[in-house]
Amino acid sequence: MTDTTYQIIALLVYLAAMLFIGWYAYKKTADLSDYMLGGRGLGPSVAALSAGASDMSGWLLLGLPGAIYVGGLVEVWIAIGLTVGAFLNWFFVAPRLRIYSFVTSDSITIPSFLENRLKDSSRLLRIVAGIIILIFFTFYVSSGMVASGLFFQSSFGMNYHLGLVIGSVVVVAYTLFGGFLAVSYTDFVQGVMMFLSLIAVPVVGIFVTGGFSETAASIREVDPNMLSLVSGASTLGVISAAAWGLGYFGQPHIIVRFMAIKTLKEVRTARRIGMSWMILSLIGATGTALVGIAYFQQNPGSTLVDPEAVFLDMSQVLFHPLVAGFVLAAVLAAIMSTISSQLLVSSSALIEDLYKIAFKKESSAKGYVTLGRIAVAAIAVIAAALAWEQNNTILGLVAYAWAGFGAAFGPIILLSLFWRKLTAKGALAGMIVGAITVIIWDLVGTVPEDTGATDLTNFMGSVYEIIPGFILSWLATWIVSLITYKPNAEIDAEFDETVRLIEEDKK
């Protein structure tokens, strides 16, 4: 058999497994709570790897290695910032959100939690939150579909558009039918595949490139500054890269996993599993890029057309075609895990946070699940249309959506969990200010120099938009909340009950 045949066999086995999991979850999904949150029944291992896999996506196996391949270790500041942010998210947000979302009328989405937490009778907070989720997740899902097209193009020489369609159809199928359980179970399998592949490629690759010293020497021949964390980096550049960690507090597809963990005690176990997975996977992604630099320097006859495909190319160089096929499947797994999570959260925002409010009529449990599936399909079609012309890098699309969520929701989630004086008007102001700041900052900061860019626009282009967005959102939320705060016995009682349950668990 040819190499391609082996790889296709491995890929078909993987795709069939994902569809089987989707079918299994479909049989266990009865109502909207099951479809959107899995009945709050996730174990720590599934919750941890599901959160990690849905977080990292194709960025971990394509975007990050590609950035390091081009720029060197200075790009690792993104990974450092993400690691710190993820730990703080697990340590501070996870336990409180798990308890608080249950105390506040058993909320199953982030917008519904905010509405119930702040007793917003106007419904405006929930509507605006749902709209923001739909806007930024459309770009996020689009980045995954771009990665899907690139995957099939780089791995099999397939047309970009055909690859985009194949990847999208499979992930939409198991998400559409199986809902949250399908997404979580497939994320667990995909997380294991990603982890094993990210460890295998650099470990095997280091022997092929001659060991640590020979590999380092080859990298320095390409550029002596490649192995420096600071060389060529500006202070603003390092701060902007590390600021990616701020985004964790506001990512709906990640923090919704915290709401779904079975018990508070299992949050700690999930944190240990999740952080270990993340740190080792980021080290693997970094090692893959460095080994790739050394390999292509030592083998000038081999060429890397697209830096974001360095993981794909190295896996095919290092392994038997069948093994390489499963490594390639891990890349597709990374892409699919994030697309599926984002589609599901977008669907929940559309049905739970917008449809129910707009039409003000009740439907049967199966009726809501059907509407959720229709929403998944509709959002996927729009995202695929945006991804049809590959105008942006995967990292660029992810960065924009990550900043949008981090700025719009991050400060509000933190304040909602730890500050009893947060008000609905304050949260609404912060949410809008954060989202608008990211949109404007990105538009102004990307003005080409030959079209009249000024020092201000150049400055804005060098500062990641999550920084001003997060700061201004926090200030707007805090100031407006202080102005509009009025004691509310029900809010205080739920806040105190959450604190009591947290403290009780520590004993």
Disulfide bonds with the S-S distance in Angstrom:
none
